[in-house]
Amino acid sequence: MEMLRQLLGRLAPIVLLALLVPTAPSFAQASAQVRVKIVKAGLLVGGGAGTGVLTYRGRQYSFRVTGLSLGFTAGATVGRLEGRASGIREISDFAGKYSSVGGGAALIGGINGVQLRNDKGVTMVLQGPKAGLEFAANLSEIMISLR
């Protein structure tokens, strides 16, 4: 009986800690919702710009997007992308230079998808419709700055 009481005395703080830990706020990485509108045009070298909104930990942050693509690009499109960003520890991690290798095509309309990663470890996976005429196979660098 004494041994059982000692065991329960040792387990009680561990059980109490396990019950309290999930209620503590987490400052680790959290995922976020991203919406962005991009206008893009080019012939061989492409350029684009746009705006977006990041929803992170219940708050909305506006941002600007500018980009340059090198490789084969011909045409012009307008795209609206939505998706998730992961690997954010603090809001400042979201801003910076992202890179992507990819390609795509649109004839009047199409679906666009992209996976981007910055040097702070933030990864975005975005997709959505685009309208216009474009054929592309390129390496892209995208700059995101919070407003």
Backbone hydrogen bonds in HBPLUS format (Angstrom, degrees):
<---DONOR---> <-ACCEPTOR-->    atom                        ^
c    i                          cat <-CA-CA->   ^        H-A-AA   ^      H-
h    n   atom  resd res      DA  || num        DHA   H-A  angle D-A-AA Bond
n    s   type  num  typ     dist DA aas  dist angle  dist       angle   num
A0005-ARG N   A0001-MET O   3.04 MM   4  6.34 155.9  2.10 148.9 155.2     1
A0006-GLN N   A0002-GLU O   3.01 MM   4  6.29 154.1  2.08 146.5 153.1     2
A0007-LEU N   A0003-MET O   2.97 MM   4  6.18 156.9  2.02 146.5 153.0     3
A0008-LEU N   A0004-LEU O   2.92 MM   4  6.15 162.3  1.95 150.8 155.4     4
A0009-GLY N   A0005-ARG O   2.91 MM   4  6.06 148.8  2.01 141.7 150.9     5
A0010-ARG N   A0006-GLN O   3.00 MM   4  6.28 140.6  2.16 142.6 152.2     6
A0011-LEU N   A0007-LEU O   2.95 MM   4  6.18 149.3  2.04 147.5 156.6     7
A0012-ALA N   A0008-LEU O   2.97 MM   4  5.92 147.7  2.08 147.2 153.4     8
A0015-VAL N   A0011-LEU O   2.93 MM   4  6.17 163.0  1.96 163.7 168.7     9
A0016-LEU N   A0012-ALA O   2.94 MM   4  6.10 163.2  1.97 154.1 159.0    10
A0017-LEU N   A0013-PRO O   2.93 MM   4  6.06 158.0  1.98 143.1 148.9    11
A0018-ALA N   A0014-ILE O   2.93 MM   4  6.15 156.6  1.98 147.0 153.5    12
A0019-LEU N   A0015-VAL O   3.03 MM   4  6.27 144.6  2.15 145.3 154.4    13
A0020-LEU N   A0016-LEU O   3.12 MM   4  6.35 141.5  2.28 143.3 153.4    14
A0020-LEU N   A0017-LEU O   3.19 MM   3  5.14 125.6  2.50  94.5 108.1    15
A0021-VAL N   A0017-LEU O   3.02 MM   4  6.08 152.8  2.10 156.8 162.0    16
A0023-THR N   A0020-LEU O   3.16 MM   3  5.63 140.9  2.32 112.4 122.8    17
A0024-ALA N   A0021-VAL O   3.12 MM   3  5.44 155.2  2.19 112.8 120.1    18
A0030-ALA N   A0088-ILE O   3.06 MM  58  5.79 149.0  2.16 151.3 157.7    19
A0032-ALA N   A0085-ALA O   2.81 MM  53  5.08 148.7  1.90 147.9 156.3    20
A0085-ALA N   A0032-ALA O   2.89 MM  53  5.08 154.2  1.96 139.6 144.9    21
A0033-GLN N   A0055-THR O   3.04 MM  22  5.08 152.1  2.12 146.8 148.5    22
A0055-THR N   A0033-GLN O   2.83 MM  22  5.08 170.3  1.84 154.9 158.2    23
A0034-VAL N   A0083-GLY O   2.91 MM  49  5.33 163.0  1.93 144.6 144.1    24
A0083-GLY N   A0034-VAL O   2.98 MM  49  5.33 144.4  2.11 150.2 153.3    25
A0035-ARG N   A0053-VAL O   3.01 MM  18  5.34 152.5  2.09 149.7 158.1    26
A0053-VAL N   A0035-ARG O   2.78 MM  18  5.34 151.4  1.86 151.2 160.6    27
A0036-VAL N   A0081-LEU O   2.89 MM  45  5.27 159.3  1.94 153.5 156.4    28
A0081-LEU N   A0036-VAL O   2.79 MM  45  5.27 159.2  1.84 158.8 164.3    29
A0037-LYS N   A0051-THR O   2.88 MM  14  5.68 163.9  1.91 170.2 174.4    30
A0051-THR N   A0037-LYS O   3.16 MM  14  5.68 133.4  2.39 147.8 157.8    31
A0038-ILE N   A0079-GLY O   2.83 MM  41  5.22 160.2  1.87 150.2 157.1    32
A0079-GLY N   A0038-ILE O   2.79 MM  41  5.22 167.4  1.80 158.0 162.5    33
A0039-VAL N   A0049-ALA O   2.96 MM  10  5.68 169.9  1.97 162.1 161.9    34
A0049-ALA N   A0039-VAL O   3.08 MM  10  5.68 149.5  2.17 150.5 158.2    35
A0040-LYS N   A0077-THR O   2.88 MM  37  5.36 172.0  1.89 160.1 162.0    36
A0077-THR N   A0040-LYS O   2.82 MM  37  5.36 155.5  1.88 150.2 158.0    37
A0041-ALA N   A0047-GLY O   3.01 MM   6  5.78 162.3  2.04 167.7 172.4    38
A0047-GLY N   A0041-ALA O   2.92 MM   6  5.78 164.9  1.94 165.1 165.6    39
A0042-GLY N   A0075-GLY O   2.96 MM  33  5.77 143.8  2.10 162.8 171.3    40
A0075-GLY N   A0042-GLY O   3.03 MM  33  5.77 138.1  2.21 170.9 164.9    41
A0044-LEU N   A0073-THR O   2.67 MM  29  4.72 153.6  1.73 149.4 151.7    42
A0046-GLY N   A0069-SER O   3.00 MM  23  4.95 161.6  2.03 141.0 146.0    43
A0069-SER N   A0046-GLY O   2.95 MM  23  4.95 163.1  1.98 131.2 133.4    44
A0048-GLY N   A0067-GLY O   3.16 MM  19  5.19 149.8  2.25 134.9 132.8    45
A0067-GLY N   A0048-GLY O   2.96 MM  19  5.19 148.3  2.07 148.5 143.0    46
A0050-GLY N   A0065-VAL O   2.83 MM  15  4.94 141.6  1.98 145.5 143.7    47
A0065-VAL N   A0050-GLY O   2.84 MM  15  4.94 160.1  1.88 139.9 136.4    48
A0052-GLY N   A0063-PHE O   2.94 MM  11  5.29 146.6  2.05 151.2 149.9    49
A0063-PHE N   A0052-GLY O   2.98 MM  11  5.29 152.2  2.06 140.7 140.3    50
A0054-LEU N   A0061-TYR O   2.81 MM   7  5.06 166.8  1.83 149.7 153.6    51
A0061-TYR N   A0054-LEU O   2.76 MM   7  5.06 154.6  1.83 147.8 156.7    52
A0056-TYR N   A0059-ARG O   2.83 MM   3  5.42 149.5  1.93 160.1 164.3    53
A0059-ARG N   A0056-TYR O   3.09 MM   3  5.42 166.7  2.11 115.3 119.4    54
A0147-ARG N   A0062-SER O   3.02 MM  85  5.67 171.9  2.03 140.1 139.3    55
A0064-ARG N   A0145-SER O   2.88 MM  81  5.37 160.2  1.92 154.1 159.1    56
A0145-SER N   A0064-ARG O   3.09 MM  81  5.37 156.5  2.15 142.0 149.2    57
A0066-THR N   A0143-MET O   3.02 MM  77  5.29 155.2  2.09 148.5 155.6    58
A0143-MET N   A0066-THR O   2.73 MM  77  5.29 166.3  1.75 164.3 168.7    59
A0068-LEU N   A0141-GLU O   3.04 MM  73  5.60 155.6  2.10 155.8 163.5    60
A0141-GLU N   A0068-LEU O   3.01 MM  73  5.60 163.5  2.04 162.4 167.4    61
A0070-LEU N   A0139-LEU O   2.97 MM  69  5.45 165.7  1.99 155.5 156.1    62
A0139-LEU N   A0070-LEU O   2.93 MM  69  5.45 161.2  1.96 159.4 161.9    63
A0072-PHE N   A0137-ALA O   3.09 MM  65  5.31 148.0  2.19 153.8 145.5    64
A0137-ALA N   A0072-PHE O   2.87 MM  65  5.31 149.9  1.96 155.2 160.3    65
A0074-ALA N   A0135-PHE O   3.01 MM  61  5.48 142.3  2.15 151.8 161.9    66
A0135-PHE N   A0074-ALA O   2.99 MM  61  5.48 144.6  2.12 145.6 156.7    67
A0076-ALA N   A0133-LEU O   2.76 MM  57  5.63 136.2  1.95 150.6 156.0    68
A0133-LEU N   A0076-ALA O   3.02 MM  57  5.63 140.3  2.18 158.7 157.5    69
A0078-VAL N   A0131-ALA O   2.90 MM  53  5.40 148.7  2.00 150.8 161.1    70
A0131-ALA N   A0078-VAL O   2.88 MM  53  5.40 156.5  1.93 149.3 155.3    71
A0080-ARG N   A0129-PRO O   3.14 MM  49  5.97 165.8  2.16 176.0 179.3    72
A0082-GLU N   A0127-GLN O   2.95 MM  45  5.57 161.0  1.98 138.8 141.6    73
A0127-GLN N   A0082-GLU O   2.94 MM  45  5.57 156.5  1.99 143.4 147.7    74
A0084-ARG N   A0125-VAL O   3.19 MM  41  5.66 141.1  2.35 149.6 150.2    75
A0125-VAL N   A0084-ARG O   3.02 MM  41  5.66 158.3  2.07 161.1 168.1    76
A0086-SER N   A0123-THR O   2.83 MM  37  5.37 158.3  1.87 153.7 160.7    77
A0123-THR N   A0086-SER O   2.94 MM  37  5.37 159.2  1.99 148.3 155.2    78
A0093-ASP N   A0090-GLU O   2.89 MM   3  5.66 158.1  1.94 125.5 132.2    79
A0094-PHE N   A0091-ILE O   3.13 MM   3  5.76 155.4  2.19 116.9 122.8    80
A0096-GLY N   A0144-ILE O   2.90 MM  48  5.33 159.8  1.94 142.8 148.0    81
A0144-ILE N   A0096-GLY O   2.93 MM  48  5.33 162.2  1.96 147.9 153.6    82
A0098-TYR N   A0142-ILE O   2.67 MM  44  5.02 171.4  1.68 159.1 162.3    83
A0142-ILE N   A0098-TYR O   2.84 MM  44  5.02 166.4  1.86 145.3 149.9    84
A0099-SER N   A0117-ARG O   3.13 MM  18  5.87 154.6  2.19 145.6 148.2    85
A0100-SER N   A0140-SER O   3.09 MM  40  5.28 149.7  2.18 148.5 149.3    86
A0140-SER N   A0100-SER O   2.85 MM  40  5.28 174.1  1.85 167.5 168.2    87
A0102-GLY N   A0138-ASN O   3.14 MM  36  5.88 173.5  2.14 173.0 175.0    88
A0138-ASN N   A0102-GLY O   2.96 MM  36  5.88 156.8  2.01 166.8 174.1    89
A0104-GLY N   A0136-ALA O   3.00 MM  32  5.40 153.0  2.07 136.8 138.9    90
A0136-ALA N   A0104-GLY O   2.99 MM  32  5.40 155.3  2.05 166.5 162.3    91
A0106-ALA N   A0134-GLU O   2.86 MM  28  5.16 152.8  1.94 150.2 150.5    92
A0134-GLU N   A0106-ALA O   2.94 MM  28  5.16 158.7  1.99 140.9 143.7    93
A0108-ILE N   A0132-GLY O   2.75 MM  24  4.68 128.0  2.01 138.1 150.9    94
A0132-GLY N   A0108-ILE O   2.93 MM  24  4.68 156.9  1.98 113.0 119.8    95
A0110-GLY N   A0130-LYS O   2.90 MM  20  5.39 133.7  2.12 157.4 160.3    96
A0130-LYS N   A0110-GLY O   2.96 MM  20  5.39 152.3  2.04 138.4 139.8    97
A0112-ASN N   A0128-GLY O   2.69 MM  16  5.34 167.5  1.71 161.9 166.4    98
A0128-GLY N   A0112-ASN O   2.87 MM  16  5.34 145.8  1.99 151.9 156.2    99
A0114-VAL N   A0126-LEU O   2.89 MM  12  5.40 158.8  1.94 153.3 155.4   100
A0126-LEU N   A0114-VAL O   2.93 MM  12  5.40 167.5  1.94 164.4 167.6   101
A0116-LEU N   A0124-MET O   2.85 MM   8  5.10 158.2  1.89 147.7 155.1   102
A0124-MET N   A0116-LEU O   2.86 MM   8  5.10 159.5  1.90 139.3 145.7   103
A0118-ASN N   A0122-VAL O   3.00 MM   4  5.53 152.6  2.07 150.8 159.6   104
A0121-GLY N   A0118-ASN O   3.18 MM   3  5.65 162.3  2.21 116.7 119.0   105
